[in-house]
């Protein structure tokens, strides 16, 4: 007697566990790749997205590295919001992300399941028996890659039973007869799991098992493209104009593309099946091929209309975009060091340091906003990106200046040597300001995760110190640029006021604690650390100004103009 498949007989534990391993594998591999790429991704974004066509290729690359179009879109939203990228560039990255996300389904279709545990073993060896970070990150990639296939195999074996369920058979017939139901299912499932690759991977296994027709699977793929925009939409809710516009571009692009796909569903389905029959393509590869061709074709079709789509989004979502901060460091061309005068090279470095100062100022402003308007992952992502950019600029400028010192040691004038030393000092102070701003962010995150908050008086003191610091950094960078000795006295007055404000805020905090007015234990614990960080940030502004004025000839300043602080 033939066994009847029932809901109770399905190994739901294997389906859930396999899907969990599959999702974890994608995440783990993406984190490993991201850690290996690190600053290179930032460099590629900074250098190669000036043209929309380049942005498309960068979008493909980032999405392959991160194994998630949702994640790359979230990064793009952060870059636009921070003023580091124009909407047209972001639209190019979003289009590229739609192509990059198809790589996972292609890898799945290679059917290397039987090697999955060997791959997991190799990855585990690299992680457990290696102290070098890069090797461990590589181990993360390999382990994640193996888990993708092991989880998929575990889940697929259990999913293959579903096709014999009467309930699933009815659902499959409904999906085949009503393509919009399949579209809706793909949209909802992808919106829930936040990964189109995961939902398409499930469809690949079900289609391979014969549970669905190809014409039912295709709308599911289209729906996954719409579902993947949910991350951007959620990130943009309550966010800036730039964030909402970038999410809007992503959503508009995928919805219009999906609409065209649904109109051409039957001929497109027949085309893929014809290709599959002609070249003997296996079922899982058929789904991957359909995904790749569709997303690539829609990108090619809509790319010429990119500017028009951006203008449409600007009309739908009115408002002012953030002023773009130029961070291109092409003027620091190490190949030309021997062909230009040292003074010209040093001047080029200073121009880039001014840009670095702008990024630091913006970073601190974003940090203050994060405090006053407890943010989400997108806001934290922006601050992480700012910190990465500051560190990247620090490294590039420092390397450039050190090469000038090495290559031109015999030709540097006394003024060149002083300027070179000054620029190195300013860069290190700016980099330290970025570190302190990130420390503040981490303190704020600790408070928010504890569901705590600062009192109204505490917030007033923190905001006053933030505003005073921004004024001090502006003054310090002006002194650095102009070497205006007369501005130093007022900067020192600001520094004295900063110290006084920090001291009074600390005493007021202890007074509130003694009266049991502090409701949050974490906020009470880190408040003095936050005050200390802000006070130290003021010290770094004074350091910048002091270093700058040390290069001013003695006759241009009085003996007591610059004091050691």
C-alpha positions in Angstrom: 0.0 0.0 0.0 1.4 3.4 -1.0 2.2 5.8 1.8 0.1 9.0 1.7 2.0 12.2 2.4 0.4 14.4 5.0 1.4 17.6 6.6 2.5 15.7 9.7 4.9 13.5 7.7 6.8 16.4 6.2 10.1 17.0 7.9 9.5 20.6 8.7 12.5 20.6 11.0 14.8 19.8 8.0 13.0 22.5 5.9 13.4 25.1 8.6 16.9 24.1 9.7 18.1 23.8 6.1 16.7 27.2 5.2 18.3 28.6 8.3 21.7 27.2 7.3 21.2 28.5 3.8 20.4 32.0 5.0 23.3 31.9 7.5 25.6 30.7 4.8 24.7 33.7 2.5 25.2 36.1 5.4 28.4 34.5 6.6 29.9 34.4 3.2 28.9 38.0 2.5 30.5 39.2 5.8 33.7 37.4 5.0 33.9 38.8 1.5 33.1 42.3 2.8 35.8 42.0 5.5 38.4 40.9 2.8 37.3 43.7 0.4 37.1 46.2 3.2 38.4 49.6 2.2 38.7 48.5 -1.4 34.9 48.6 -1.8 35.0 52.2 -0.4 37.8 53.0 -2.8 35.9 51.6 -5.8 32.8 53.6 -4.8 34.8 56.8 -4.3 36.8 56.5 -7.5 34.6 54.8 -10.1 31.0 55.9 -9.7 31.4 59.4 -11.2 29.7 58.1 -14.3 26.4 56.2 -14.1 27.6 53.4 -16.4 30.6 52.8 -14.0 28.1 52.9 -11.1 26.2 50.0 -12.6 29.4 47.8 -12.7 30.2 48.9 -9.1 26.7 47.9 -8.1 27.3 44.4 -9.6 30.6 44.1 -7.8 29.3 45.2 -4.4 26.2 43.0 -4.5 28.4 40.0 -5.5 30.7 40.7 -2.5 27.9 41.3 -0.1 25.6 38.6 -1.5 22.6 40.8 -1.1 21.1 43.5 -3.3 19.2 44.8 -0.2 22.5 45.4 1.7 24.1 47.1 -1.3 21.0 49.3 -1.7 21.1 50.2 2.0 24.8 51.2 1.7 23.9 53.3 -1.4 21.1 55.1 0.6 23.7 55.9 3.2 26.1 57.3 0.7 23.5 59.5 -0.9 22.2 60.7 2.4 25.7 61.6 3.6 26.2 63.7 0.4 28.9 61.4 -0.9 27.0 60.4 -4.0 24.4 61.9 -6.4 21.1 60.3 -7.1 22.1 59.4 -10.6 25.1 57.5 -9.3 22.9 55.7 -6.8 20.5 54.7 -9.5 23.3 53.1 -11.4 24.4 51.1 -8.4 20.8 50.0 -7.8 20.6 48.8 -11.4 23.9 47.0 -11.1 22.7 45.4 -7.8 19.8 43.8 -9.6 22.3 42.0 -11.9 24.7 41.2 -9.0 22.0 39.5 -7.0 21.6 36.8 -9.8 25.0 35.4 -9.1 23.8 33.5 -6.0 21.1 31.7 -7.9 23.7 30.8 -10.6 26.0 29.3 -8.0 23.1 27.3 -6.5 22.3 25.9 -10.0 25.9 24.5 -10.3 24.7 21.6 -8.1 27.9 21.0 -6.1 25.9 19.8 -3.1 27.9 16.6 -2.7 31.0 18.6 -1.9 29.3 20.9 0.6 30.6 19.3 3.8 34.1 19.1 2.4 33.9 22.9 1.7 32.5 23.4 5.3 35.5 21.4 6.6 38.1 23.5 4.7 36.4 26.7 5.9 36.4 25.5 9.5 40.1 24.6 9.4 41.0 28.1 8.1 39.0 29.7 10.9 40.0 27.5 13.8 43.7 27.0 13.0 44.8 30.4 11.7 45.6 33.6 13.5 45.9 35.8 10.5 42.7 37.9 10.0 42.6 37.7 6.2 42.9 33.9 6.3 40.1 33.7 8.8 38.0 36.0 6.7 38.7 33.7 3.8 37.6 30.8 6.0 34.4 32.6 6.7 33.7 32.9 2.9 34.5 29.2 2.3 32.5 28.0 5.3 29.5 30.2 4.3 29.7 28.9 0.8 29.6 25.3 2.0 26.7 26.0 4.3 24.7 27.5 1.5 24.8 24.2 -0.4 24.5 22.0 2.7 21.5 23.9 3.9 20.0 23.9 0.4 20.5 20.1 0.1 18.9 19.5 3.5 16.0 21.8 2.7 15.6 20.5 -0.9 15.3 16.9 0.1 12.5 17.7 2.5 10.8 20.1 0.1 10.7 17.5 -2.6 8.0 15.7 -0.6 5.8 18.7 -0.7 4.8 18.1 -4.3 2.9 15.0 -3.1 0.8 16.9 -0.6 -2.8 17.4 -1.7 -2.7 20.9 -0.1 0.5 21.9 -2.0 -0.8 20.4 -5.2 -3.9 22.7 -4.9 -1.6 25.7 -4.2 0.7 24.8 -7.1 -2.3 24.6 -9.5 -3.6 28.0 -8.2 -0.1 29.5 -8.8 0.1 28.0 -12.3 -3.4 29.3 -13.2 -3.0 32.7 -11.6 0.4 34.2 -12.2 -0.4 37.2 -10.0 -0.8 34.9 -7.0 2.7 33.6 -7.7 4.0 37.2 -8.1 2.4 38.2 -4.7 3.9 35.1 -3.0 7.4 35.9 -4.3 7.0 39.5 -3.1 5.8 38.7 0.4 8.3 35.9 1.0 11.2 38.0 -0.1 10.0 41.0 1.9 9.9 38.7 5.0 13.3 37.1 4.6 14.9 40.2 3.1 16.9 38.2 0.5 15.7 37.5 -3.0 18.4 34.9 -3.4 16.9 32.8 -0.6 13.4 32.8 -2.0 14.7 32.0 -5.6 16.8 29.2 -4.1 13.7 27.7 -2.6 11.9 27.9 -6.0 14.9 26.3 -7.7 14.6 23.3 -5.4 10.8 23.0 -5.7 10.9 23.4 -9.5 13.7 20.7 -9.7 11.4 18.4 -7.7 8.6 19.0 -10.1 6.4 20.8 -7.6 5.7 23.8 -9.9 5.5 24.6 -13.5 8.1 27.0 -15.0 5.3 29.5 -15.8 4.5 29.6 -12.1 8.1 30.0 -11.1 8.8 33.0 -13.3 6.3 35.4 -11.6 7.8 34.3 -8.3 11.2 35.5 -9.5 9.6 38.8 -10.6 8.0 39.1 -7.2 11.3 38.5 -5.5 12.7 41.5 -7.3 9.9 43.7 -5.9 10.2 42.1 -2.4 13.9 43.0 -2.2 13.0 46.7 -2.3 11.3 46.4 1.1 14.7 46.8 2.9 15.2 50.1 1.2 11.7 51.3 1.8 11.9 50.4 5.5 15.3 52.2 5.7 13.8 55.3 4.0 10.7 55.6 6.2 11.2 58.7 8.3 14.6 59.2 6.7 16.0 62.0 4.6 14.9 63.1 1.1 18.0 61.4 -0.3 17.2 58.1 1.4 13.6 58.1 0.2 14.5 59.0 -3.3 17.1 56.2 -3.5 14.6 53.7 -2.2 12.1 55.2 -4.6 14.4 54.6 -7.6 15.0 51.0 -6.6 11.2 50.4 -6.2 10.2 52.2 -9.4 12.9 50.3 -11.4 11.8 46.9 -10.1 8.1 47.5 -10.4 8.2 48.8 -13.9 10.6 45.9 -14.9 8.3 43.4 -13.3 5.2 44.8 -15.0 7.0 44.4 -18.4 8.0 40.8 -17.4 4.4 39.9 -16.5 3.2 41.3 -19.8 5.7 39.1 -21.7 5.4 36.2 -19.3 4.3 33.5 -21.8 6.8 34.3 -24.6 9.6 34.8 -22.1 8.8 31.5 -20.4 8.7 29.7 -23.8 12.0 31.4 -24.8 13.8 30.0 -21.6 12.3 26.6 -22.1 13.4 26.6 -25.7 17.0 27.5 -24.7 16.9 24.8 -22.0 15.8 22.1 -24.5 18.3 23.2 -27.1 21.3 23.2 -24.7 20.1 20.6 -22.3 20.0 22.9 -19.3 19.0 21.4 -15.9 15.9 22.7 -14.0 17.8 24.7 -11.4 20.0 26.4 -14.0 16.8 27.2 -16.0 15.6 29.3 -13.1 19.0 30.9 -12.7 19.2 31.7 -16.4 15.7 33.3 -16.4 16.7 35.4 -13.4 20.0 36.5 -15.0 18.6 37.3 -18.5 15.6 39.2 -17.1 17.5 41.4 -14.6 20.3 42.1 -17.2 17.8 42.9 -19.9 15.7 45.3 -17.8 19.0 47.1 -16.7 20.0 47.5 -20.4 16.6 48.7 -21.4 16.2 51.3 -18.5 19.8 52.5 -18.3 19.3 55.1 -21.1 16.3 56.4 -19.2 18.2 56.7 -15.9 18.2 60.5 -15.9 14.5 60.7 -16.6 13.7 58.2 -13.8 15.7 60.3 -11.4 13.9 63.5 -12.4 10.6 61.7 -12.0 11.5 60.6 -8.5 12.6 64.1 -7.6 9.1 65.3 -8.6 7.3 62.5 -6.7 9.5 63.1 -3.6 10.3 66.9 -3.5 12.9 68.4 -1.3 16.6 69.4 -1.2 19.3 66.9 -1.6 22.4 67.1 0.7 25.3 69.1 -0.6 27.8 66.7 -2.1 31.1 66.3 -0.4 33.8 65.7 -3.0 36.2 63.0 -1.7 38.0 62.2 -4.9 41.7 62.0 -4.2 43.0 61.6 -7.7 45.3 64.6 -7.2 47.3 62.4 -4.9 48.9 60.7 -7.8 52.0 58.8 -6.5 53.2 58.2 -10.1 53.8 61.9 -10.6 55.8 62.6 -7.5 59.1 62.6 -9.3 57.9 64.9 -12.0 56.5 67.7 -9.9 58.0 70.0 -7.3 57.7 68.9 -3.6 55.9 72.1 -2.7 53.2 71.4 -5.4 52.8 67.8 -4.1 52.5 69.0 -0.5 49.9 71.6 -1.6 47.9 68.8 -3.3 47.9 66.9 0.0 46.6 70.0 1.8 43.7 70.3 -0.6 42.7 66.8 0.2 43.1 67.4 4.0 40.5 70.2 3.7 38.1 67.6 2.2 38.9 65.3 5.1 38.0 68.1 7.5 34.6 68.5 5.7 34.0 64.8 6.1 34.9 64.9 9.8 32.5 67.9 10.3 29.7 66.1 8.5 30.4 62.9 10.6 30.1 64.8 13.8 26.9 66.5 12.6 25.5 63.0 11.8 26.5 61.8 15.2 24.7 64.6 16.9 21.6 63.8 14.8 21.9 60.1 15.8 21.8 61.2 19.5 18.8 63.5 19.1 16.8 61.2 16.8 17.6 57.6 17.8 18.3 56.1 14.5 17.9 52.7 12.8 20.5 50.5 11.1 20.7 52.9 8.1 21.8 55.8 10.3 24.4 53.6 12.0 25.5 52.4 8.6 26.1 56.1 7.5 28.2 56.7 10.6 30.2 53.5 9.9 30.8 54.6 6.3 31.9 58.1 7.4 34.4 56.5 9.8 35.7 54.2 7.0 36.1 57.1 4.7 38.0 59.1 7.3 40.4 56.2 7.9 40.8 55.7 4.2 41.7 59.4 3.7 44.1 59.2 6.6 45.9 56.3 5.1 46.1 57.7 1.6 47.3 61.2 2.6 49.8 59.8 5.1 51.2 57.4 2.6 51.5 60.2 0.0 53.2 62.6 2.4 55.7 59.9 3.5 56.6 59.2 -0.1 57.2 62.9 -0.7 59.6 62.9 2.4 61.4 59.8 1.1 61.6 60.8 -2.6 62.5 64.4 -2.1 64.5 64.3 1.1 67.5 66.2 -0.5 65.4 68.9 -2.3 62.9 69.8 0.5 63.2 73.4 1.7 62.9 74.2 5.3 59.3 75.5 4.7 58.4 72.3 2.8 59.6 70.2 5.7 57.6 72.3 8.2 54.5 72.1 6.0 54.9 68.3 5.5 55.2 67.8 9.3 52.2 70.1 9.8 50.0 68.2 7.4 50.9 64.9 9.0 49.9 66.3 12.4 46.6 67.7 11.1 45.7 64.4 9.4 46.3 62.4 12.6 44.2 64.9 14.7 41.3 64.7 12.1 41.5 60.9 12.1 41.4 60.8 15.9 38.3 63.1 15.8 36.6 60.4 13.6 37.5 57.8 16.1 36.1 59.8 19.0 32.9 60.4 17.0 32.6 56.7 16.5 33.1 56.1 20.2 30.2 58.5 20.9 28.0 56.5 18.4 28.8 53.3 20.2 27.9 54.8 23.6 24.6 56.1 22.1 23.9 52.6 20.6 24.4 51.1 24.1 21.8 53.5 25.6 19.3 52.9 22.8 19.6 49.1 23.0 18.9 49.3 26.7 15.8 51.3 25.8 17.3 54.1 27.9 17.4 57.9 27.4 19.1 60.9 28.7 17.3 63.6 30.7 16.3 66.8 29.1 19.1 68.7 31.0 21.7 66.1 30.0 20.6 66.4 26.4 20.9 70.2 26.5 24.5 70.0 27.8 25.5 67.4 25.2 24.0 69.4 22.3 25.7 72.6 23.6 29.1 70.8 23.6 28.4 69.4 20.1 27.6 72.9 18.8 30.7 74.4 20.5 32.9 71.7 19.0 31.6 72.3 15.5 32.4 76.0 16.0 35.9 75.1 17.3 36.6 72.8 14.4 35.6 75.4 11.9 37.9 77.9 13.6 40.8 75.4 13.8 40.5 74.6 10.1 40.4 78.3 9.2 43.6 78.9 11.2 45.2 75.9 9.5 44.2 77.3 6.1 45.1 81.0 6.7 47.6 80.8 9.5 45.7 83.7 11.0 47.3 84.3 14.5 44.5 86.6 15.6 42.0 83.8 15.6 43.9 81.6 18.1 42.9 83.6 21.2 39.2 83.2 20.5 39.7 79.4 19.9 41.4 79.2 23.3 38.4 81.0 24.9 36.2 78.4 23.3 38.4 75.6 24.7 38.2 77.1 28.2 34.4 77.3 27.9 34.3 73.6 26.6 36.3 72.5 29.7 34.0 74.5 32.0 30.8 73.1 30.3 32.2 69.6 30.6 32.9 70.1 34.4 29.5 71.7 35.1 27.7 69.0 33.1 29.5 66.3 35.1 28.6 67.9 38.5 25.0 68.3 37.3 24.9 64.6 36.3 26.2 63.5 39.8 23.6 65.7 41.4 20.8 64.1 39.3 22.1 60.7 40.2 22.0 61.6 43.9 18.4 62.6 43.6 17.6 59.3 41.7 16.5 61.2 38.6 18.4 59.0 36.2 16.1 56.3 35.0 18.5 54.5 32.7 21.4 52.7 34.3 23.4 52.5 31.0 22.8 56.1 30.2 24.0 57.1 33.7 27.1 54.9 33.3 28.3 56.2 30.0 27.3 59.9 30.3 30.6 61.0 31.8 32.5 59.0 29.1 30.5 60.9 26.5 31.3 64.3 28.1 35.0 63.3 28.2 35.0 62.3 24.5 33.5 65.7 23.5 36.0 67.6 25.7 38.9 65.6 24.1 37.5 66.5 20.6 37.9 70.1 21.5 41.5 69.5 22.5 42.2 68.1 19.1 40.9 71.3 17.5 43.4 73.2 19.6 46.2 70.9 18.5 45.4 71.5 14.8 45.5 75.3 15.3 48.7 75.1 17.5 50.5 73.0 14.9 49.5 75.4 12.1 50.7 78.5 14.0 54.0 76.9 14.8 54.9 77.4 11.1 54.3 81.1 11.3 57.5 83.2 11.4 58.3 84.4 14.9 58.1 88.1 14.0 54.4 87.6 12.9 53.3 86.6 16.4 53.9 87.5 20.0 55.8 85.2 22.3 52.7 84.3 24.2 50.3 83.9 21.3 50.5 80.1 21.2 50.5 78.2 24.4 50.9 74.5 24.8 47.6 73.0 25.5 
